[in-house]
């Protein structure tokens, strides 16, 4: 027996290579068995127990359905009580009083259905409130209407005075004639009453003739009859 073989024979069994290899192989086998068992065990656990893993669930986009509005059919409403046609009776207009005398002039009297003016012979030139020449014409007025009237308003609408083609304008008086002119301009004459008044107009010339015109109350035109007034 050689020295090397003797030395090997004397080495303890646990230090021998064969023993160590056997131990290492056994450990590897055990580890492998353990790993396989562990894997099977964990597979069974996962199959039996519910998973606690939380997955994020993305909300599904809900597509809005386009709603097509259906046009409602027009409903015909039946009237239970149809409106009755009301036939209006023609309005009865108040009977208009027919004018008998639309206006006439004769011998210093101007007459119509509404009034009568009697022109006085007393026609003269005086001074107005401004000191200018003016023509004073006195008259007697009778109110034939059914309402009170102002003599001057009736006279200015019914009688016109012209000189050399120009209409003469009314003016105010002074002195004794002022009261007469004022009462003619502001006084009221009751129906069927008469009043002594006067008119006063400014003249542009103290020599030219003045003409009086009288109105037709129906046509609103001037009568053909006139009254010339000569100034001295």
Secondary structure, DSSP 8 states (H G I E B T S, - for coil): --HHHHHHHHS-GGGSHHHHHHHHHHHHHHHHHHHHHHHHHHHHHHHHS------------------------------SS------------------S---EEETTEEE-SSEEEEEEEEEEEEEBTTS-EEEEEEEEEEE-SSS-EEHHHHHHHHEEEEETTEE--B--B-THHHHHHHHHHH-EE-TT-EEEEEEEEE-S-SSS-EEEEEE-TTT--EEEEEEEE---
